[in-house]
Amino acid sequence: MKTIVPQIRRAPLAPPPTAPAAVSINLRIDALVLHGFSRADGHRATAAFQGELTRLITAHGLPEFSGIPPHVIDAGSVRASAARPELTGTRAARAIHGGLRA
């Protein structure tokens, strides 16, 4: 009679999961035209625009451009707030990011 001894082999331990590699996105906007703002308020609106667009892309990424030429994005119209240029910049960034998803 033959005796069979089961053998248990352990698979080598898998390396610990690593964080996904960071993806670098280079988005170039040639001009952000803000009518009716002073130079200082324009800079404030632009800074808010950049910060909000960065936040949105970091949180939601960029969609695939399904037939939309990447240089043509319809952001529609944005309601400007002369009293709060940062709000205008934030609204513009959300409109641009929404236009990317359209």
N, C-alpha and C positions, 0 to 999 in steps of 0.2 A: 504494500500500500504506500502510495506516495503522499507525503505531507506537503500541503501548500501553505506557505506563510505569506499573508498579505503584507505588502510593503506600502507604506505611505510616504510619498515624496512630497516635500513642501516646495511649492513654487518659490522662486526667488522673490524677495520682497520688492514690490514695485516702488520706484522712487516716489517721494511725496509729490502730490500735485503742485504744480507751480502756477503762479499767477499768469494770466494770459499776457502775451507780449503787448506792450503799448503800441498803439497805432498812431502814426504821425499824420496829421492832415494839414495840408497847406492850402488855405483858402485865401484867394486874393480878390479884394474888392477894389476896383480902380477908383471909384468915387462914391461917396455917400453925400448926396445933395440935400441940404437942410435949409429950406427957404424960411426967412423971417426970424432967424436966430442971430444973436450977436456972436462974435468970434468965440468968446468965452463959453457961452451957452452951447454953441456948436460943438466945442471940445467936450463939454460935459455929456451931451447927447451921444457923441461918437464913442466915448469911453463906456457909457452904459450899453450902447449897441454891441460893442465888441465883447463886453463881459457877458451879456445875455446870450449872444450867439454862441460863444464858447461854451457856456453852461448847457445850452440846448443840444449842441452837437456832442458834448461829452456824455450827457444823459441819454440821448436818443440816437446818436450816430447820424450818418448821412444815408439817405436812401439811394438805391440804384436809380440812375437817371433813365427812366423808361421812355426813350424817344425824345426827351427834352434836351435840347442843346444846352450844355452846362453853362454857357455864357448868357443864356436867356432865362431869367427867373422873374415871374410876375408876382410881385408882392402885393399887388392891389394898392389901395390907398391906406394911409396911416393917419389917424387923428392926432394932430400935433398939440402939444401942451406947452405954450410959451412960458408958463409959470413954472413948469417942471420939465426941463429938457431931458432929464434922465428917463422920465416916463416915455417920452417920445422915442428915445433911443431903444428902450426895452420893447416898445410896441413894434418898432421897425425890425428889430431882430426876430421877433416872433413871426412877423409877416414874411420875412425872408425865409425863415426855417419852414414855415407852412408852405411857401411857394416851392421849396425843394421837395416836399412830400406830395405835391399835387400831381 
